[in-house]
Amino acid sequence: MNRNLPEIRQVLAFVAIVDSGSFTLAAKRLNLTQSAISHSLRALEDSLNTRLLNRRGKTHTMTASGEVFLDHCRKVLSELDLALATIDALQQRAG
């Protein structure tokens, strides 16, 4: 693989923007500033060398790349949640 993997905070910011419909609400959801959310998305898009969202003022629409990436992000985040739940269950049985 030639490309570096995106940072999890960038992925979380992207998903939060899409889910909340707003950079500001995404920032509140993740306890970050709106500026941090914007920087995370910009860095993610730069690392992927593609736009994920088309921005027009305070509104945004998903690009084709954004739709594909979002689908995969949701799968990865779901797998991480499952891994954490499995680890928690193992620790409860051992403890």
C-alpha distances in whole Angstrom, upper triangle without the diagonal:
4,6,8,9,13,16,18,21,19,19,22,24,22,24,27,27,27,29,32,32,32,31,34,34,30,31,34,32,30,33,31,32,32,31,28,27,27,25,22,22,22,19,17,18,17,14,13,15,17,21,21,25,27,30,34,36,35,34,31,29,26,24,22,19,20,22,19,17,20,20,17,18,21,20,17,20,23,21,21,25,25,24,26,29,28,28,31,33,33,34,37,38,37,39
4,7,9,13,16,18,21,19,19,23,24,22,24,27,27,27,30,32,32,32,30,33,34,30,31,34,33,30,32,30,32,31,29,27,26,25,23,21,21,20,17,16,16,15,12,11,13,16,19,20,24,26,29,32,34,34,33,30,29,25,23,22,19,20,22,19,17,21,22,18,19,23,22,20,22,25,23,23,27,28,26,28,31,31,31,34,36,35,36,39,40,40,42
4,6,9,12,15,17,15,15,19,20,19,21,23,24,24,26,28,28,28,26,30,30,26,27,30,29,26,29,27,28,27,26,23,22,22,20,17,17,17,14,12,13,12,8,8,10,13,16,17,20,23,25,29,31,31,30,26,25,22,21,20,16,17,20,17,15,18,19,16,16,20,19,17,20,22,21,21,24,26,25,26,29,30,29,32,34,34,35,38,39,39,40
4,6,9,12,14,13,13,17,18,17,19,22,22,23,25,27,27,27,25,28,28,24,25,28,26,24,26,24,25,25,23,21,20,20,18,15,15,15,12,11,12,11,8,9,12,14,17,17,20,23,25,29,30,30,29,26,26,23,21,21,17,18,20,18,15,18,19,16,15,19,19,16,18,21,20,19,22,24,22,24,27,27,27,29,32,32,32,35,37,36,38
4,6,9,12,10,10,14,15,14,16,19,20,20,22,24,25,25,23,25,26,22,22,25,23,21,23,22,23,23,22,19,18,19,17,14,14,15,12,10,12,12,8,9,12,14,16,16,19,22,24,28,29,28,27,24,24,21,20,20,16,16,18,16,13,15,16,13,12,15,15,12,14,17,16,15,19,20,19,20,24,24,24,26,29,28,29,32,34,33,35
4,6,8,7,7,10,11,11,13,15,16,17,19,21,21,21,19,22,22,18,19,22,20,17,20,18,20,19,18,16,14,15,13,10,10,12,9,6,9,10,7,8,12,13,14,13,16,20,21,25,26,25,24,21,21,18,18,18,15,14,16,15,11,13,15,12,10,14,15,12,13,16,16,15,18,20,19,20,23,24,24,26,28,29,29,32,34,34,35
4,5,5,7,9,10,11,13,14,16,17,19,20,21,20,18,20,20,17,17,19,18,15,17,16,17,18,17,14,13,14,12,9,11,12,9,8,12,12,10,11,15,16,17,15,18,21,22,26,26,25,25,22,22,20,20,21,18,16,18,17,14,14,17,14,11,14,16,12,12,16,16,14,16,19,18,18,21,23,22,24,27,27,27,30,32,32,32
4,5,5,6,8,10,11,12,14,15,16,18,19,19,17,19,19,15,15,17,15,12,15,14,17,17,17,14,13,15,14,10,11,14,12,10,14,15,13,14,17,18,18,16,18,22,22,26,26,24,24,22,22,20,20,21,18,16,18,17,13,13,15,13,10,12,13,10,9,13,13,11,13,16,15,15,18,20,19,20,23,24,24,26,29,29,30
4,5,5,6,9,10,10,12,14,15,16,18,17,14,16,16,12,12,14,13,9,12,11,13,14,14,10,9,12,11,7,9,12,11,10,13,15,13,15,18,18,17,16,17,20,20,24,24,22,22,20,21,19,20,22,19,16,18,18,15,14,17,15,12,14,16,13,11,15,16,13,15,18,18,17,20,22,21,22,25,26,26,28,31,31,31
4,5,5,6,9,10,11,13,14,15,16,15,13,15,15,12,12,15,14,11,14,12,13,13,13,10,8,10,9,5,6,9,8,6,9,11,10,11,14,14,14,12,14,17,17,21,21,20,19,17,18,16,17,18,16,13,16,16,12,12,15,14,10,13,15,13,12,16,17,15,17,20,20,20,22,24,24,25,28,29,29,31,34,34,34
4,5,5,6,8,10,11,12,14,15,15,14,16,16,12,13,16,14,12,15,14,16,15,16,13,10,12,12,8,8,11,10,8,10,13,12,12,15,14,14,11,13,17,18,21,22,20,19,17,17,15,16,17,14,11,13,13,9,9,11,10,7,9,12,10,9,12,14,12,14,17,17,17,20,22,22,23,26,27,28,29,32,32,33
4,5,5,6,9,10,10,12,14,14,12,14,13,9,10,13,10,8,12,11,14,14,15,12,9,12,13,9,10,13,13,11,13,16,15,15,18,17,16,14,15,18,18,22,22,20,19,17,18,16,18,19,17,14,15,15,12,10,13,12,9,10,12,11,9,12,14,12,13,16,17,16,18,21,21,22,24,26,26,28,30,31,31
4,6,5,6,9,10,10,12,11,9,11,11,7,8,11,9,8,11,9,11,10,11,9,6,8,10,7,7,10,11,9,12,14,14,15,17,16,15,12,12,16,15,18,18,16,16,14,15,14,16,18,16,13,15,16,13,11,14,14,11,12,15,14,12,15,17,16,16,20,21,20,22,25,25,25,28,30,29,31,34,35,34
4,5,5,6,9,10,10,10,9,12,12,9,11,13,12,11,14,13,14,12,13,12,8,9,11,8,6,10,11,8,10,13,13,13,15,13,11,9,9,13,13,16,17,15,14,12,12,11,13,14,12,9,11,13,10,8,12,12,9,11,14,13,12,15,17,16,17,20,21,21,23,26,26,27,29,31,31,33,35,36,37
4,5,5,6,8,10,11,11,13,12,8,11,13,11,11,14,14,16,14,16,14,11,13,14,11,10,14,14,12,13,17,16,15,18,16,14,11,11,15,15,18,19,17,15,13,13,11,14,15,14,10,11,12,10,7,10,11,8,8,11,11,10,12,15,14,15,18,19,19,21,23,24,24,27,29,29,30,33,34,34
4,5,5,6,8,8,8,10,8,5,8,10,7,8,11,11,13,12,14,13,9,12,14,11,11,14,15,14,15,18,19,18,20,19,16,13,13,16,15,18,18,15,14,13,14,13,16,18,17,13,14,16,13,10,13,14,11,11,15,14,12,14,17,16,16,19,21,20,21,24,25,25,27,29,30,30,33,35,34
4,6,5,6,5,5,8,7,5,8,10,9,10,13,12,13,10,13,12,8,10,12,11,9,12,14,13,14,17,18,17,19,17,14,11,10,12,12,14,14,12,11,9,11,11,14,16,15,12,13,15,13,11,14,16,13,13,17,17,15,17,20,19,19,23,24,23,25,28,29,28,31,33,33,34,37,38,38
4,6,5,7,9,11,10,8,12,14,12,13,16,16,16,14,16,16,12,13,15,14,11,14,16,14,14,18,19,17,19,16,14,10,9,12,12,15,15,13,11,9,9,8,12,14,13,10,10,13,12,9,11,14,11,11,15,16,14,16,19,19,19,22,24,24,25,28,29,29,31,33,34,35,37,39,39
4,6,8,10,12,9,8,12,12,10,12,15,16,17,15,18,17,13,15,18,16,14,18,19,17,18,21,22,20,22,20,17,14,13,15,16,18,18,15,13,12,12,12,15,17,16,13,12,15,14,10,12,15,12,11,15,16,14,15,18,18,17,20,22,22,23,26,27,27,29,31,32,32,35,37,37
4,5,8,9,6,6,10,10,8,11,14,14,15,13,16,16,12,14,17,16,14,18,20,18,19,22,23,22,24,22,19,15,14,16,15,16,16,13,12,12,13,13,17,19,19,15,15,18,17,14,16,18,15,14,18,19,17,18,21,21,20,23,25,24,25,28,29,28,30,33,33,34,36,38,38
4,7,9,7,8,11,12,12,14,16,16,16,13,16,16,13,13,17,16,14,17,19,18,18,21,23,22,23,20,17,14,11,13,12,13,13,10,8,8,9,11,14,17,17,14,14,17,16,14,16,19,17,16,20,21,19,20,24,23,23,26,28,27,28,31,32,32,34,36,37,37,40,42,41
4,5,5,6,9,10,10,12,14,13,12,9,12,13,10,11,14,14,12,15,18,17,17,20,22,21,22,20,17,14,12,13,11,12,11,8,8,8,11,12,16,19,19,15,16,19,18,15,19,21,18,18,22,22,20,22,25,24,24,27,29,28,29,32,33,32,35,37,37,38,41,42,42
4,6,5,6,9,10,11,12,10,9,6,9,10,7,7,11,11,10,12,15,15,15,18,19,20,21,19,16,14,11,13,11,12,11,8,9,9,12,13,16,19,19,15,17,20,18,16,19,21,18,18,22,22,20,22,25,24,24,27,28,27,29,32,32,32,35,37,37,37,40,42,41
4,5,5,6,9,10,10,9,8,5,9,10,8,9,13,13,13,15,18,18,19,21,23,23,24,22,19,17,15,16,14,15,13,10,11,12,16,17,20,23,23,19,21,23,21,19,22,24,21,21,24,24,22,24,27,25,25,28,30,28,29,33,33,32,35,37,37,37,41,42,41
4,5,5,6,9,10,10,10,8,12,12,10,12,15,15,14,17,19,19,20,23,24,24,25,24,21,18,16,18,16,17,15,12,13,13,16,17,20,23,23,19,20,23,21,18,21,22,19,19,22,22,20,21,25,23,22,26,27,26,27,30,31,30,32,35,34,35,38,39,39
4,5,5,6,8,8,9,8,11,10,7,10,13,12,11,15,16,15,17,20,21,21,23,21,18,16,14,16,15,17,16,13,13,13,15,15,19,21,20,16,18,20,18,15,18,19,16,16,19,19,16,19,21,20,19,23,24,23,24,28,28,27,30,32,32,33,36,37,36
4,5,5,6,5,5,5,8,8,6,9,11,11,12,14,16,16,18,20,21,22,23,22,20,18,16,18,17,18,17,14,15,15,18,18,21,24,22,19,21,23,20,18,21,22,18,18,22,21,18,21,23,21,21,25,25,24,25,29,28,28,31,33,32,33,36,37,36
4,5,5,6,7,8,11,11,10,13,15,14,15,18,20,19,21,24,24,25,27,26,23,21,19,21,19,21,19,16,17,18,20,21,24,26,25,22,23,25,23,20,23,24,20,20,23,23,19,21,24,22,21,25,26,24,25,28,28,27,30,32,32,32,35,36,35
4,6,8,10,11,14,12,11,14,16,14,15,19,20,19,21,23,24,24,26,25,23,20,19,21,20,22,21,17,18,18,20,20,23,25,24,20,21,23,21,18,20,21,17,17,20,19,16,18,21,19,17,21,22,20,21,25,25,24,27,29,28,29,32,33,32
4,5,9,10,12,10,9,13,14,12,14,17,17,17,19,21,21,22,25,24,22,19,19,22,21,23,22,19,19,19,21,20,23,25,23,20,21,23,20,17,20,20,16,16,19,18,15,17,20,17,16,20,21,19,20,24,23,23,26,28,27,28,31,32,31
4,7,9,12,10,10,14,15,14,16,18,19,19,21,23,24,25,27,26,24,22,22,24,22,24,23,20,21,21,23,23,26,28,27,23,25,26,23,21,24,24,20,20,23,22,18,21,23,20,19,23,24,21,23,26,25,24,28,30,28,29,33,33,32
4,7,8,6,7,10,11,11,13,15,16,16,19,20,21,23,24,24,22,20,20,22,20,22,21,18,19,20,22,22,24,27,25,22,24,25,22,21,24,24,20,21,24,22,19,22,24,21,21,25,25,23,25,28,27,27,30,32,31,32,35,36,35
4,5,5,7,9,10,11,13,14,15,17,19,20,21,23,24,24,21,20,19,21,18,20,18,16,18,18,21,22,24,27,25,22,25,26,23,22,25,25,22,23,26,24,22,25,27,25,24,28,29,27,29,32,31,31,34,36,34,36,39,39,38
4,5,5,6,9,10,11,12,14,15,17,18,20,21,22,21,19,17,16,17,15,16,14,12,14,15,18,19,21,24,23,20,22,24,22,20,24,24,21,22,25,24,22,25,27,25,25,29,30,28,30,33,33,32,35,37,37,38,41,42,41
4,5,5,6,9,10,10,12,14,15,16,18,20,21,20,18,17,16,17,15,17,15,14,16,16,19,20,21,25,23,20,23,25,22,21,25,25,22,23,27,25,23,26,28,26,27,31,31,29,32,35,34,34,37,39,38,39,42,43,42
4,5,5,6,9,10,10,12,14,15,16,18,19,19,18,17,16,18,16,19,18,16,18,17,20,20,21,24,22,19,22,24,20,19,23,23,19,21,24,22,20,24,25,23,24,27,27,26,28,31,30,30,34,35,34,36,39,39,39
4,5,5,6,9,10,11,12,14,15,17,18,17,15,14,13,15,14,16,16,14,15,14,16,16,18,21,19,16,19,20,17,16,20,20,16,18,21,20,18,21,23,21,22,25,26,25,27,30,29,29,33,34,34,35,38,39,38
4,5,5,6,9,10,11,12,14,15,16,15,13,12,11,13,11,14,13,12,13,12,15,15,17,20,18,15,18,20,17,17,20,21,18,20,23,22,20,24,26,24,25,28,29,28,30,33,33,33,36,38,37,39,42,42,42
4,5,5,6,8,10,10,12,14,15,15,13,13,13,15,14,17,16,16,17,16,18,17,18,21,19,17,20,21,18,18,22,21,18,21,23,22,21,24,26,24,25,28,28,28,30,33,32,33,36,37,37,38,41,42,41
4,5,5,6,9,10,10,12,14,14,13,12,13,15,15,18,18,17,17,16,17,16,17,19,17,15,18,18,15,15,18,18,15,17,20,18,17,21,22,20,21,25,25,24,27,29,29,29,32,34,33,35,38,38,38
4,5,5,6,8,10,10,12,11,9,8,9,12,12,15,16,15,15,12,14,13,13,16,14,11,14,16,13,13,16,16,14,16,19,18,17,20,22,21,22,25,26,25,28,30,30,31,34,35,35,37,39,40,40
4,5,5,6,9,10,10,10,9,9,10,12,12,15,16,16,16,14,15,14,14,17,14,13,16,17,15,15,19,19,16,19,22,20,20,24,25,24,25,28,29,28,31,33,33,34,37,38,38,40,43,43,43
4,5,5,6,9,10,11,11,11,13,15,15,19,19,19,19,17,18,17,16,18,15,14,18,18,15,16,19,18,16,19,21,19,19,23,24,22,24,27,27,27,30,32,31,32,35,36,36,38,41,41,41
4,5,5,6,8,9,9,9,11,14,15,19,20,19,19,16,16,14,14,16,12,11,14,14,11,12,16,14,12,16,18,16,16,20,20,19,22,24,24,24,27,29,29,30,33,34,34,36,39,39,40
4,5,5,6,5,6,6,9,11,13,16,18,18,17,14,14,12,11,13,10,9,13,13,11,13,16,15,14,17,19,18,18,22,23,22,24,27,27,28,30,32,32,33,36,37,38,40,42,42,43
4,5,5,7,8,10,12,14,15,19,20,21,20,18,18,16,15,16,13,13,17,16,14,16,19,18,17,20,22,20,21,25,25,24,27,29,29,29,32,34,34,35,38,39,39,41,44,44,44
4,5,8,10,11,14,17,18,22,23,23,23,20,20,17,16,17,13,13,17,16,13,15,18,16,15,19,20,18,19,23,23,22,25,27,26,27,30,31,31,33,36,36,36,39,41,41,42
4,5,8,9,12,15,17,21,23,23,22,18,18,15,13,13,10,11,14,12,10,13,15,14,13,17,18,17,18,21,22,21,24,26,26,27,30,31,31,33,35,36,37,39,41,41,42
4,7,10,13,14,16,20,22,23,22,18,18,15,13,14,10,12,15,14,12,15,18,17,17,20,21,20,22,25,25,25,28,30,30,31,33,35,35,37,39,40,41,43,45,45,46
4,6,9,11,13,17,19,20,19,15,14,12,9,10,7,9,12,12,11,13,16,15,15,19,20,20,21,24,25,25,27,29,30,31,33,35,35,37,39,40,41,43,45,46,46
4,6,7,10,13,16,16,15,11,11,9,7,9,7,7,11,12,11,12,15,16,15,18,20,20,21,24,25,25,27,29,30,31,33,35,35,37,39,40,41,43,45,46,47
4,7,10,13,16,15,13,10,9,6,5,8,6,4,8,9,8,9,12,13,12,15,17,17,18,20,22,22,24,26,27,28,30,32,33,34,36,37,38,40,42,43,44
4,6,10,12,12,10,6,6,5,5,9,9,6,9,12,11,11,14,16,15,16,19,20,20,22,24,24,25,28,29,30,31,34,35,35,38,39,40,41,44,45,45
4,7,10,11,8,5,5,6,6,10,11,9,12,14,14,14,17,19,18,20,23,23,23,26,28,28,29,32,33,33,35,37,38,39,41,43,44,45,47,49,49
4,6,7,6,4,7,9,10,14,14,12,15,18,17,16,20,22,20,22,25,25,25,27,30,29,30,33,34,34,36,39,39,40,42,44,44,46,48,49,49
4,6,5,6,8,11,13,16,17,16,18,21,20,20,23,25,24,25,28,29,28,30,33,33,33,36,38,37,39,42,42,43,45,47,47,48,51,52,52
4,6,8,11,14,16,20,20,18,20,23,23,22,25,27,25,26,30,30,29,31,34,33,34,37,38,38,39,42,43,43,45,48,48,48,51,53,52
4,7,11,14,16,20,20,18,19,23,22,20,23,25,23,24,28,28,27,29,32,31,31,34,36,35,36,39,40,40,42,45,45,45,48,50,49
4,7,10,13,17,18,15,16,20,19,18,21,23,22,22,26,26,25,27,30,30,30,33,35,34,35,38,39,39,41,44,44,45,47,49,49
4,7,9,13,14,11,13,16,16,14,18,20,19,19,23,23,23,25,28,27,28,31,32,32,34,36,37,37,40,42,42,43,46,47,47
4,7,10,11,9,10,13,14,13,15,18,17,18,21,22,22,24,26,27,27,30,32,32,33,36,37,37,39,41,42,43,45,47,47
4,7,8,5,6,10,10,9,12,14,14,15,18,19,19,21,23,24,25,27,29,30,31,33,34,35,37,39,40,41,43,45,45
4,5,5,6,9,10,10,13,14,15,16,19,20,21,22,24,25,26,29,30,31,33,34,36,37,39,40,42,43,45,46,47
4,5,5,6,9,10,11,13,14,16,17,19,20,22,23,25,26,28,29,31,32,34,35,37,38,40,41,43,44,46,47
4,5,5,6,8,10,11,12,14,16,16,18,20,21,22,24,26,27,28,30,32,33,34,36,38,39,41,42,43,45
4,5,5,6,9,10,10,12,14,15,16,18,20,20,22,24,25,26,28,30,31,32,34,36,37,38,40,42,42
4,6,5,6,9,10,11,13,14,15,17,19,20,21,23,25,26,27,29,31,32,33,35,36,38,39,41,42
4,6,5,7,9,10,11,13,15,16,17,19,20,22,23,25,26,28,29,31,32,34,35,37,38,40,41
4,5,5,6,9,10,10,12,14,15,16,18,20,21,22,24,26,27,28,30,32,33,35,36,37,39
4,5,5,6,9,10,10,12,14,15,16,18,20,21,22,24,26,27,28,30,31,33,35,36,37
4,6,5,7,9,10,11,13,15,16,17,19,20,21,23,25,26,27,29,31,32,33,35,36
4,5,5,6,9,10,11,12,14,15,17,19,20,21,23,24,26,27,29,30,32,33,35
4,5,5,6,8,10,11,12,14,15,16,18,20,21,22,24,26,27,29,30,32,33
4,6,5,6,9,10,10,12,14,15,16,18,20,21,22,24,26,27,29,30,31
4,6,5,6,9,10,11,12,14,15,16,18,20,21,23,24,26,27,29,30
4,5,5,6,9,10,11,12,14,15,17,18,20,21,23,24,26,27,28
4,5,5,6,9,10,11,12,14,15,16,18,20,21,23,24,26,27
4,5,5,6,9,10,11,12,14,15,17,18,20,21,23,24,26
4,5,5,6,9,10,10,12,14,15,16,18,20,21,22,24
4,5,5,6,9,10,11,12,14,15,17,18,20,21,22
4,5,5,6,9,10,11,12,14,15,17,19,20,21
4,5,5,6,9,10,10,12,14,15,17,18,20
4,5,5,6,9,10,11,12,14,15,17,18
4,5,5,6,9,10,11,12,14,15,16
4,5,5,6,9,10,11,12,14,15
4,5,5,6,9,10,11,12,14
4,5,5,6,9,10,11,12
4,5,5,6,9,10,10
4,5,5,6,9,10
4,5,5,6,8
4,5,5,6
4,5,5
4,6
4
